[in-house]
């Protein structure tokens, strides 16, 4: 999966979660407000009937029903009133089950009870009056409130779906815009090859993460360019160095084949060729050591090395190669502290460098001396 797709999906999930949380909160608080508001209406209804019963004499329920018909009526409204002796004083529904004594005593004890049955909200209160203390139970269906909640639910769902779709589209555009600098870097990188290593990637403002990536890549290109130039230089120099002995060997062989020669003359030619071959072999070993050092410069094992020990071992090796070479090493200053002769480096490369110096001295010195 591409980064753009992942970013768009994550952005959509985050925003959608927030939208769902926001819509759920709106619905929850709206539902709580509806319930609270409807129970307030039921409480007001119960208090009005209780006062009406007291004023009009509770023994005349027909008159109360006549007044009730002219007041605001709730859906599936039912009002029941009991006196202190659990006698039914008033009921808006003619045929209804009588409530249990235990339930009526529970209402008197708790003063107010709220519950619902199949969306029918029920409020039971104890109305305290010196002459007529009694229990009023009011129940009704909040049809308008539930209809409003259903409409709110539909609106929230439709709005949520539209917002999620818009978020997906916006997230896709935003991810593409955010990744466009990276795509630009990729396009520039694809145009860089061995023939144009001098080309560099645009570093932008030089401060953000993408600019830092471009800067790092440019630094890597500089190192690669340096390696390529070093390789070209090595190939050029090694070709030039190898050409001289090979040309000499070829010329001597061509001259030897042009005419018949005596055994001594052939022996002289072969000795000269052998000398050139030895020179070529030394040159090849030196080039291989140099190439290995250049290729493994980051993998060199650096450790504590005694310079005097490397120098003595190099002297012994040179004397074995060239017995006629007069090589004297003198240390004029006496060092009582061995740490002054110890450095951190590669023993192999130090020995190779010393051998090259001594080889040049032997090759170009007329007296074959190095003091």
PyMOL commands that set and color helices and strands:
alter all, ss='L'
color gray80, all
select helices_A, chain A and resi 3-56+61-69+101-110+143-190+194-196+209-258+263-295+307-321+338-341+347-364
alter helices_A, ss='H'
color red, helices_A
select strands_A, chain A and resi 75-82+88-91+112-117+120-127+134-141+303-306+326-327+342-345+369-370
alter strands_A, ss='S'
color yellow, strands_A
deselect
rebuild
show_as cartoon
